[in-house]
Amino acid sequence: MNLAERVIHANRASGLTVVTAESCTGGLVAGALTEVPGASEVFERGFVTYSNEAKLESLGVNLEILETFGAVSIAVAWAMAQGALKHSNADVAVAITGIAGPDGGSELKPVGMVVFARARRGEDPDHVVADTKCFGDLGRSEIRRQAMLVALELLLPA
């Protein structure tokens, strides 16, 4: 059983539905989940918010957060996860934002840096699981693939 299948089966068994909010992965997580037969029982919807404007409009991410911390930050990933819950009926949200390259990196935020957040409906909004991974300059496709795998892991019920 692959990771996406495990996510669908485990969340179904737990009675949970999931929503994704993706930036640098461009829908890869949603795509992996919907490859699994029966995904409709678990996968509620997916947001692909590649631009800052999309993060503002679709997820309600605060402009001040984007301007203060930048799109690739724990604060923005947190806001994306909260926004995904607010704009869906899902129980669990995962958000991904990062720099897949080959351009766009800086000394502080290099190519391969990806930030993740997971939020659960009904939990204290400040209790969001968030993490930053630096995959290195593995190439755009591999960075996106690695980010997808981390996000899927975050969707496994504890």
C-alpha positions in Angstrom: 0.0 0.0 0.0 1.5 3.4 -1.0 1.5 6.5 1.2 -1.6 8.1 -0.4 -3.6 4.8 0.0 -2.5 4.7 3.7 -3.7 8.3 4.1 -7.1 7.5 2.6 -7.6 4.3 4.5 -6.4 5.6 7.9 -8.6 8.8 7.7 -11.6 6.7 6.5 -11.1 4.4 9.5 -10.9 7.5 11.8 -13.9 9.2 10.2 -11.9 12.2 9.1 -12.0 14.2 6.0 -9.0 16.2 4.6 -8.4 19.4 2.6 -5.1 20.5 1.0 -3.7 24.0 0.5 -0.8 23.7 -1.9 1.6 26.3 -3.4 4.9 24.9 -4.7 3.5 21.4 -5.1 0.8 22.7 -7.4 -1.8 20.1 -6.6 0.5 17.0 -6.4 -0.9 16.1 -2.9 -4.5 16.3 -4.1 -3.6 14.4 -7.2 -2.0 11.6 -5.2 -5.0 11.3 -2.9 -7.5 11.3 -5.7 -5.6 8.4 -7.5 -6.9 6.2 -4.7 -10.2 4.5 -5.2 -12.7 5.6 -2.5 -10.9 9.0 -2.0 -14.2 10.8 -2.2 -15.0 9.5 1.2 -12.0 11.3 2.7 -10.7 14.0 0.4 -13.0 17.0 0.7 -11.2 19.5 -1.6 -7.9 21.0 -2.6 -6.7 24.6 -3.0 -3.8 25.4 -5.3 -2.8 28.8 -4.3 0.5 29.3 -6.2 0.4 33.2 -6.2 0.2 35.4 -3.2 -3.0 36.8 -4.7 -4.5 33.3 -4.7 -3.5 32.8 -1.0 -5.2 36.1 -0.2 -8.4 35.4 -2.2 -8.9 31.7 -1.8 -7.7 31.1 1.7 -8.0 34.5 3.3 -4.3 34.7 4.2 -3.7 38.2 5.7 -1.6 40.5 3.5 0.3 41.7 6.5 1.5 38.2 7.2 2.6 37.7 3.6 4.4 41.1 3.6 6.0 40.6 7.1 7.1 36.9 6.8 7.1 36.2 3.1 5.2 33.4 1.3 7.6 30.8 2.4 7.2 30.9 6.2 5.6 29.1 9.0 3.2 32.0 9.5 1.9 31.8 6.0 1.7 27.9 6.0 -0.2 28.2 9.3 -2.6 30.8 7.8 -3.0 28.6 4.7 -4.0 25.6 6.8 -6.4 27.7 8.9 -7.9 29.2 5.7 -8.3 25.8 4.1 -10.3 24.6 7.2 -12.4 27.9 7.2 -13.2 27.5 3.5 -14.1 23.8 3.6 -16.0 21.3 5.7 -12.9 19.1 6.2 -11.6 17.9 9.6 -7.9 18.2 8.8 -5.9 20.5 6.6 -2.4 20.4 5.3 -0.6 23.4 3.7 2.6 23.5 1.7 4.6 26.5 0.6 8.1 26.6 -0.7 10.8 27.2 -3.3 11.1 24.5 -5.8 13.6 26.3 -8.0 15.6 26.6 -10.0 15.2 30.3 -9.3 13.7 32.2 -6.4 16.0 31.2 -3.6 18.0 33.4 -1.3 20.5 33.0 1.4 17.8 32.9 4.1 15.3 30.9 2.0 17.3 28.7 -0.4 15.9 26.6 -3.3 14.6 23.4 -1.7 13.1 25.1 1.4 9.6 24.0 1.9 7.3 24.8 4.9 4.4 22.6 6.0 1.5 23.1 8.4 -1.3 20.8 9.6 -4.4 22.0 11.4 -7.4 20.2 12.7 -10.9 21.5 13.1 -11.9 22.1 16.7 -8.4 22.4 18.0 -6.9 25.6 19.3 -5.9 27.5 16.2 -2.5 28.1 17.8 -2.0 24.3 18.0 -0.8 23.8 14.5 1.9 21.4 13.6 4.4 23.2 11.4 7.8 22.3 10.1 10.4 23.5 7.6 12.4 21.1 5.5 15.4 22.0 3.4 15.6 19.4 0.7 18.6 21.1 -1.0 18.8 21.8 -4.7 17.5 18.4 -5.9 15.9 19.8 -9.0 12.4 21.2 -9.2 10.6 17.9 -9.8 12.3 16.0 -6.9 11.8 18.9 -4.5 8.1 18.9 -5.3 7.9 15.1 -5.0 9.6 15.1 -1.6 7.3 17.9 -0.4 4.3 15.9 -1.5 5.5 12.9 0.5 6.0 15.0 3.7 2.5 16.5 3.3 1.0 13.0 2.9 2.8 11.9 6.1 1.2 14.9 7.9 -2.2 13.7 6.8 -1.9 10.4 8.6 -4.0 10.4 11.8 -1.9 10.4 15.0 
